[in-house]
Amino acid sequence: MEVHFLFWVIFAVLFIIVFALDMMYASHHHGEINMKAAVMWSVIWIAAGFAFAILIFYYFPEGHTKSFEYIAAYLIEKSLSVDNLFVFLLIFGAMKIPENHQHRILMWGIVGAVVLRIVFILAGVQLLKMFSFMIYVFGFILVVTAAKMIFSKNEEIHPDDNLFVKLTKKFFPVKTDVNTDHFFVKINGKRYATLAFITLVLIESTDVVFAVDSIPAVLAISHDPFIAITSNLFAILGLRSLFFALVGILNLFRYLKYGISFILFFIGVKMIISGYVHIPVQISLIVIIATLAISIFASVVIKESDESKKKTIIK
């Protein structure tokens, strides 16, 4: 119990320090983060995540197994997060949010995601403890999600059709012609929600959907709340820097969604057959790393078709 508590403290301190440094840098540069800085901060986040895995390996109870669980869960969440960045790009494009306003919206979107993930993970762990059959339900969800990812096409963002946006507009009058990254403005004594706030609502609502996909996948790797929460938060908190780092090299991840869908399918099947066949976490980790490597390699080696290039030009 003392070791667990110590690791919670270490995680909290490391987490707060790196997050505070990231926020201070963004504030100092007024959110104008260039490619070099974005890559640098992305590397810092990833290094911090893997440094924590090393601590788990050497000092955590059952550290060898737990470190493999942590890395596998971290890679799943990180790869899903990269895929989610495509949706964030679509949202910012649809809402016509200027680049210098995007960092603040992303920051609060990530803070909301942190809270959501903690709640979802704790709820998921409790469900698995109370109802053993939930592991099969989670497995089925992942298999269905994998199939949807394979066959779905890139969808356009329609903010007015979003349930959470509709609810927001019922509670707050909205002012969309104000050029600001603040979520509320006061005009003639009346408070209005801004376009930035509507965009934040869109991002948070999509994160709820993402959590339904990612949390069962992480819980398939480990039922330990410490491993599930720390791996998730280390992966999520690098999203803001990763967003700006990946904007110029998104073509390197054209086939990532196929890799992710295979990983979700594999993890889903693993959960469904868990009552009959045990697949060691080391095997899961090898499958995850190999799949991600192949999908990124394919994105680099296989050239875009003429049809895809035409679509890119038209956009």
LUMKE-437427 format. One record per atom (N, C-alpha, C): residue in three letters; x, y, z. Coordinates in steps of 0.05 Angstrom, whole numbers, plus 5000, padded with zeros to 4 digits. Layout:
LUMKE-437427
ALAXYZ/...
***
This chain:
LUMKE-437427
MET501749765000/MET500050005000/MET501750255000/GLU504050245016/GLU505850475017/GLU507150524990/VAL507950304976/VAL509250334950/VAL507250454930/HIS504750354931/HIS502750464913/HIS502350764918/PHE502150844943/PHE501851124949/PHE504251294940/LEU506651184944/LEU509051324935/LEU509051374905/PHE508151174890/PHE508051194861/PHE505951394852/TRP503751404866/TRP501651604860/TRP502851884864/VAL504451924885/VAL505752184890/VAL507752244868/ILE509452054861/ILE511452094840/ILE510052164814/PHE507852024807/PHE506352074783/PHE505252364783/ALA504052434806/ALA502752704808/ALA504852924805/VAL507152894818/VAL509253094816/VAL510353114788/LEU511052894776/LEU512052894748/LEU510053004729/PHE507652924732/PHE505453014715/PHE505053324717/ILE504953424741/ILE504553714746/ILE506853874735/ILE509353784739/ILE511653934730/ILE511753954700/VAL511453734686/VAL511553744656/VAL509253894645/PHE506853854657/PHE504453994647/PHE504754304651/ALA505854384675/ALA506154664681/ALA508254794662/LEU510354644656/LEU512454744637/LEU511254784609/ASP509654594601/ASP508354604575/ASP506454854573/MET504854894595/MET502955114595/MET504455384596/MET506655394612/MET508155644614/MET509455724587/TYR510355514573/TYR511655574546/TYR509455674527/ALA507155554527/ALA505055634509/ALA504055914515/SER503755974541/SER502856244549/SER504956454542/HIS507556394546/HIS509656584540/HIS509756644510/HIS509056454493/HIS509156494464/HIS506356544453/HIS504456604471/HIS501656674463/HIS500456464445/GLY501056214450/GLY499855994435/GLY500955944408/GLU502856114399/GLU504056074372/GLU506355874374/ILE505655624371/ILE507555414374/ILE508455314346/ASN511055344340/ASN512055264314/ASN512654964314/MET513254854291/MET513654574288/MET515954464305/LYS518154614306/LYS520454534322/LYS519754504352/ALA518354714362/ALA517654704391/ALA515554484396/ALA513754454378/ALA511654244382/ALA512953964382/VAL514853914365/VAL516253654365/VAL517853624391/MET519153844399/MET520753824424/MET518953754448/TRP516653884451/TRP514953824473/TRP513653544471/SER513153464446/SER512153184442/SER514152984452/VAL516653024445/VAL518852844454/VAL519052844484/ILE518753084497/ILE518853104526/ILE516652934539/TRP514252964528/TRP511952814539/TRP512352514536/ILE513252424512/ILE513752144508/ILE515952034526/ALA518052194528/ALA520352114546/ALA519452084575/ALA517752274584/ALA516652264611/ALA514952014615/GLY513351944595/GLY511751704596/GLY513351454599/PHE515451434583/PHE517151194583/PHE518951184608/ALA519751424617/ALA521351434642/ALA519751324665/PHE517151384665/PHE515451274686/PHE515250974684/ALA515250864660/ALA515150574656/ALA517650444668/ILE519950584665/ILE522450474677/ILE522250464707/LEU521150674719/LEU520750674749/LEU518950444757/ILE516850394742/ILE515050174748/ILE516449904747/PHE518149884726/PHE519649634721/PHE521349554744/TYR522849754756/TYR524749694776/TYR523749704805/TYR521649874810/TYR520949924838/TYR518049854845/PHE516349814825/PHE513449754831/PHE513149454837/PRO511249384856/PRO510749094860/PRO509948964834/GLU511148734829/GLU510748584803/GLU511448774780/GLY513648924783/GLY514349134764/GLY514749044736/HIS515848794732/HIS516448694705/HIS513748674690/THR511848544702/THR509248514688/THR507748784686/LYS507748934707/LYS506249194708/LYS507449384687/SER510049384684/SER511249574664/SER510449504636/PHE510149244630/PHE509249154603/PHE506349244599/GLU504749214621/GLU501949294620/GLU501749594615/TYR503349744629/TYR503350034626/TYR504150124597/ILE506250004586/ILE507150084559/ILE505050004539/ALA503849764541/ALA501749684522/ALA499349874523/ALA498449944548/ALA496250124551/ALA496950404540/TYR499350494546/TYR500250754537/TYR500250764506/LEU501350564493/LEU501450554464/LEU498650554451/ILE496850404463/ILE494150394453/ILE492850674454/GLU493150794478/GLU491951064481/GLU493251274464/LYS495851254461/LYS497351454445/LYS496551424415/SER496351174405/SER495551134377/SER492651224372/LEU490951174391/LEU488151264388/LEU488051574389/SER489751694406/SER489851984408/SER490752104381/VAL492751984368/VAL493652094342/VAL491352084322/ASP489851864323/ASP487651834304/ASP485552044311/ASN485152114336/ASN483152314344/ASN483952594335/LEU486552634331/LEU487452904322/LEU486352974295/PHE485852764278/PHE484552824252/PHE481852944256/VAL480352844276/VAL477752954282/VAL477953244293/PHE479953294310/PHE480353564320/PHE480953754297/LEU482553674278/LEU483053834254/LEU480553904239/LEU478753704236/LEU476253744222/LEU474553944237/ILE474453924264/ILE472854104281/ILE473854394278/PHE476454434280/PHE477554704278/PHE477054814250/GLY477254644230/GLY476754734202/GLY473854804198/ALA472054634209/ALA469154694206/ALA468354944221/MET469554994244/MET468855224260/MET470455474253/LYS472355434234/LYS474055664225/LYS475455804248/ILE476755634265/ILE478255744288/ILE481055814280/PRO481956064284/PRO484756144277/PRO486755984293/GLU489155944281/GLU491255784294/GLU491955894322/ASN492056154325/ASN492956274351/ASN490756234372/HIS488356144365/HIS486256094385/HIS486055794392/GLN487255634375/GLN486955344379/GLN488255234404/HIS490555344412/HIS492055224434/HIS490455244460/ARG488955464465/ARG487455494490/ARG485055304491/ILE483755274468/ILE481555084466/ILE482454794471/LEU484754734459/LEU485954464463/LEU486654414492/MET487854624504/MET488654594532/MET486354524550/TRP484154674548/TRP481854614565/TRP480454354556/GLY480654294531/GLY479554044521/GLY481053804534/ILE483653834537/ILE485253624549/ILE484653604579/VAL484353824592/VAL483753824621/VAL481053674625/GLY479053734608/GLY476553594609/GLY476853294604/ALA478553234584/ALA479052954578/ALA480352804601/VAL482052934616/VAL483352804639/VAL481252724660/VAL479452914666/VAL477352864685/VAL475552634675/LEU474752644650/LEU473052434638/LEU474252164640/ARG476852144633/ARG478251884632/ARG478451764660/ILE479051934680/ILE479251824707/ILE476551714716/VAL474451864711/VAL471751764718/VAL471051514703/PHE471551504677/PHE470851264661/PHE472451024670/ILE475051064675/ILE476750834683/ILE475850724710/LEU475350894730/LEU474450804756/LEU471750664754/ALA470050764737/ALA467350634733/ALA467750364719/GLY469550354699/GLY469950104685/GLY471149894703/VAL473049964720/VAL474349774738/VAL472249674758/GLN470549854768/GLN468449764786/GLN466449584773/LEU465749634748/LEU463849464733/LEU465049184730/LEU467649174724/LEU468948904720/LEU469048754746/LYS469248894769/LYS469348764795/LYS466548664803/MET464548824796/MET461748754804/MET460548544785/PHE461148574759/PHE459848394739/PHE462048284721/SER462648024726/SER464847904710/SER464247884681/PHE461647874674/PHE460847854645/PHE461448114630/MET462048334644/MET462548584630/MET465048574612/ILE466848384619/ILE469248354602/ILE468448274574/TYR466348114571/TYR465448024545/TYR463948254531/VAL462548424546/VAL461248654535/VAL463248854524/PHE465348904540/PHE467549084531/PHE468848974506/GLY469348714506/GLY470548584482/GLY468848614457/PHE466248584460/PHE464448614438/PHE464448904428/ILE464549094446/ILE464649384439/ILE467149434422/LEU469349324430/LEU471849364415/LEU471849244387/VAL470649004385/VAL470448874359/VAL468649034340/VAL466449134350/VAL464649294334/VAL465949564326/THR467449684345/THR468849934339/THR470949884317/ALA472349664319/ALA474349594299/ALA473149574271/ALA470849444270/ALA469449414244/ALA468549684233/LYS467549854251/LYS466550124242/LYS468950294232/MET471250264245/MET473550424236/MET474450334208/ILE474350074202/ILE475249974176/ILE473350064154/PHE470750054159/PHE468850114137/PHE467850394136/SER468450554157/SER467350824157/SER469151004139/LYS467851204127/LYS469251404111/LYS469651654128/ASN471451824119/ASN471752084134/ASN469252244133/GLU468152304157/GLU465652444158/GLU466152744162/GLU464252894152/GLU464453184156/GLU463253254184/ILE464153474194/ILE463253564220/ILE460853754216/HIS458653684230/HIS456253844229/HIS455553934257/PRO456654164266/PRO456254254294/PRO453354274303/ASP451654374285/ASP448854414293/ASP447354154298/ASP448453924289/ASP447153674294/ASP448053534320/ASN450153654332/ASN451253544357/ASN449353594380/LEU448653384395/LEU446753404418/LEU447753604439/PHE450353594445/PHE451453764466/PHE451554054458/VAL451954104432/VAL451854374421/VAL449054484423/LYS447054314416/LYS444254394418/LYS443554474447/LEU444454304466/LEU443854364494/LEU445154624503/THR447654664494/THR449054904501/THR447655154492/LYS446555144467/LYS445155374456/LYS442555424470/LYS441455224483/LYS438955264498/LYS439455404524/PHE441855364536/PHE442555484562/PHE443955754559/PHE445355794537/PHE446956034533/PHE446356164506/PRO445956424506/PRO445856564480/PRO448656564468/VAL448856524442/VAL451556494429/VAL452156724411/LYS454656824413/LYS455657034396/LYS457956924380/THR457456874354/THR459556754338/THR461256944322/ASP460557204323/ASP462057404307/ASP464157554324/VAL464857444347/VAL466857564365/VAL469457424361/ASN471557564354/ASN474257444349/ASN475757424375/THR475457204389/THR476757164415/THR477056864421/ASP479056804438/ASP479356524447/ASP478156484475/HIS476856694485/HIS475456664511/HIS472756534506/PHE471856384526/PHE469356224522/PHE466856384526/PHE467056604541/PHE464656774546/PHE465457064543/VAL463657224533/VAL464157514532/VAL461657654543/LYS462057894553/LYS459758054563/LYS459358294545/ILE456958314534/ILE456258534516/ILE453758664526/ASN453958924532/ASN451659074543/ASN450458934567/GLY452258834584/GLY451358714609/GLY450258424606/LYS450258324582/LYS449258044577/LYS451557864570/ARG451557624582/ARG453657424578/ARG453057244554/TYR454957224536/TYR454557054512/TYR456756834511/ALA456056604502/ALA457956394495/ALA459156464468/THR461756404464/THR463056474439/THR463456224422/LEU464556274398/LEU465156054380/LEU467155864392/ALA469055974408/ALA471055814421/ALA469755614440/PHE467755704455/PHE466355524474/PHE464855304459/ILE463555374438/ILE462055174422/ILE464054964411/THR466355054403/THR468454874393/THR469454684416/LEU469754804440/LEU470554644463/LEU468454424469/VAL465954504467/VAL463754314472/VAL463954084452/LEU464454154427/LEU464753944406/LEU467053754412/ILE469353864420/ILE471653704426/ILE471153514450/GLU469853624471/GLU469253464495/GLU467253244489/SER465253304472/SER463253104465/SER464452884448/THR466352944430/THR467652734415/THR469452574433/ASP470652694454/ASP472352544472/ASP470752344488/VAL468252394493/VAL466552194506/VAL466351944489/VAL465951984463/VAL465851764444/VAL468551614443/PHE470751764443/PHE473351644442/PHE473851474467/ALA472951574490/ALA473351434515/ALA471951164515/VAL469651154502/VAL468150894500/VAL469750694485/ASP471450784466/ASP473150604451/ASP475650524467/SER476950734478/SER479650694490/SER479650564517/ILE477750634534/ILE477750534562/ILE477450234563/PRO475550104548/PRO475449814548/PRO478049694538/ALA479349814518/ALA481949704508/ALA484049714529/VAL484249934545/VAL486249954566/VAL485549754588/LEU483049724595/LEU482249544617/LEU482649254609/ALA482849204583/ALA483448934573/ALA486348864579/ILE488049064580/ILE490849024586/ILE491349004616/SER490049174632/SER490449174661/SER487849264675/HIS487149134697/HIS484949214714/HIS485849394737/ASP488449434738/ASP489649594759/ASP489049894753/PRO487550034770/PRO486950314765/PRO489350494762/PHE491550424777/PHE493950584775/PHE495150564747/ILE495450324736/ILE496550284709/ILE494750414688/ALA492150374691/ALA490250474671/ALA490250784671/ILE490150904694/ILE489951194696/ILE492551324687/THR494851234698/THR497451364691/THR498051334662/SER497651104650/SER498251064621/SER496451244604/ASN493851274612/ASN492051444598/ASN492751734599/LEU493351824623/LEU493952114627/LEU496552194614/PHE498652024616/PHE501152084602/PHE500752104572/ALA499051934561/ALA498551934532/ALA496852174524/ILE494852244540/ILE493052464532/ILE494352734534/LEU495952774556/LEU496953044561/LEU499053144540/GLY500052964524/GLY501753054502/GLY500253134477/LEU497653114478/LEU496053164454/LEU496353444442/ARG496553644459/ARG496553914449/ARG499053964432/SER501353894443/SER503853924428/SER503953744404/LEU502853494407/LEU502853304385/LEU501153404362/PHE498953544369/PHE497153644349/PHE498653834330/PHE500254024341/PHE501654214324/PHE504054084311/ALA505153864323/ALA507453734311/ALA506553564287/LEU504153454287/LEU503253274266/LEU501853414243/VAL501053664246/VAL499553804225/VAL500953794198/GLY503653814199/GLY505053824173/GLY505853544163/ILE505553334179/ILE506453074171/ILE504252864174/LEU501752944170/LEU499452764173/LEU499552534153/ASN500952574130/ASN501052364110/ASN502552124120/LEU504152154141/LEU505651924152/LEU503751744168/PHE501251824172/PHE499451664188/PHE496851594172/ARG497151584146/ARG494751534129/ARG493551254135/TYR495151064142/TYR494250784147/TYR494050724176/LEU494350924193/LEU494250874222/LEU491650764231/LYS489450864219/LYS486750774229/LYS486350474224/TYR487650364203/TYR487450074198/TYR489049924219/GLY491350034226/GLY492849904248/GLY491349904274/ILE490250134280/ILE488750164305/ILE486349974305/SER484949954283/SER482549784282/SER483349494286/PHE485749414276/PHE486649134281/PHE487349094310/ILE488649294322/ILE489249274351/ILE486749254368/LEU484749414362/LEU482249404377/LEU480849134373/PHE480949024348/PHE479848764343/PHE481248544359/PHE483948564358/PHE485548364373/PHE484948374403/ILE484848624415/ILE484348654443/ILE481448564449/GLY479548624431/GLY476848544436/GLY476548244436/VAL477848104417/VAL477847814417/VAL479147694442/LYS481347824450/LYS482747744474/LYS480847744499/MET479247954501/MET477347974523/MET475147764521/ILE474147714497/ILE471947524493/ILE472847244499/ILE475347174492/ILE476246894497/ILE477846864523/SER477847084540/SER479447084564/SER478646864584/GLY476146774583/GLY475346564600/GLY476346284592/TYR477446264568/TYR478346004558/TYR481346004551/VAL482246234540/VAL485046254532/VAL486346514544/HIS488646474557/HIS490046714568/HIS492246794549/ILE492147044540/ILE494247154523/ILE496047334540/PRO498547264545/PRO500347424562/PRO500547714552/VAL500947904571/VAL501148184563/VAL503548234545/GLN505648064548/GLN508048104531/GLN507348054501/ILE505547854496/ILE504647794469/ILE503048034459/SER501248134476/SER499648364468/SER501348604460/LEU503448644476/LEU505248874471/LEU506648844444/ILE507548594438/ILE508948544413/ILE507048594389/VAL504548504392/VAL502548544371/VAL502048844366/ILE501748994388/ILE501149284386/ILE503549424373/ILE505949374382/ILE508249514370/ILE508649444341/ALA508349184334/ALA508749094306/ALA506549214288/THR504049224298/THR501949334282/THR502349634277/LEU503049784297/LEU503550074294/LEU505850124275/ALA507949964278/ALA510349994260/ALA509649934231/ILE508049724226/ILE507349654199/ILE505549874187/SER503649974202/SER501750174191/SER503250434184/ILE505150514201/ILE506650764195/ILE508550714172/PHE509850474171/PHE511650404149/PHE510150404123/ALA507650294123/ALA506050284099/ALA505350574090/SER504750744109/SER504051024103/SER506351164089/VAL508851104097/VAL511251224085/VAL511851114058/VAL511750844056/VAL512650704031/VAL510550724009/ILE508050664016/ILE505950663995/ILE505150943987/LYS505451003962/LYS504751273952/LYS501751313951/GLU500951563955/GLU498151633953/GLU497151593924/SER494751493921/SER493651463894/SER493051733881/ASP492851733855/ASP492251983841/ASP489552093850/GLU487651913856/GLU484952003865/GLU485152143892/SER486852033911/SER487152163937/SER488452433934/LYS490352453916/LYS491752703912/LYS489852913902/LYS488052833883/LYS486053013872/LYS484253113894/LYS483352933912/LYS481653013934/LYS483053213952/THR485653173957/THR487153353974/THR487353623962/ILE487753633935/ILE487953883921/ILE485354033922/ILE483153893918/ILE480454013918/ILE479854133945/LYS480753993967/LYS480254103994/LYS481854353998/
***
